[in-house]
Amino acid sequence: MKTPQDVLEQWMQAVNNGDVESLLGLYDSQAVLIPTFSNRLLNTPDKLREYFEKLGSREELSIALHEKTLIVRELQNPLFSLSGIYNWRFIVDGELLNFEARFGYVIDLSRPSPILHHHSSQIPRML
């Protein structure tokens, strides 16, 4: 992976292809995931696997990036942060629903599994 954007693209492709093994391969063994659809912090490979296998069982699961929202910052090469908004879609009770979520990643491009931290949360309604 040459750029932080490559990591995000690979992550989205793995989600869209239902490829849990490729998805897990992007996360460092010490990575922390604060997931979109769980109220728990996930900090072990087994917890990440359980989450992504459950999420991957959703019918018509897909994710798409809102390209104009992506912000990439170099922290100290090879460390980068990525922030933005993506849209999850899957069927719930027979209806295809959309879930807008904001996200943040910390990635280390020098590692074979570059995702060190990933936080994703549904966008709340405005007050």
Secondary structure, DSSP 8 states (H G I E B T S, - for coil): --SHHHHHHHHHHHHHHT-HHHHHHTEEEEEEEE-TT-SS-B-SHHHHHHHHHHHHTSTT-EEEE-GGG-EEEEEETTEEEEEEEEEEEEEETTEEEEEEEEEEEEEETTSSS-EEEEEEEE-----
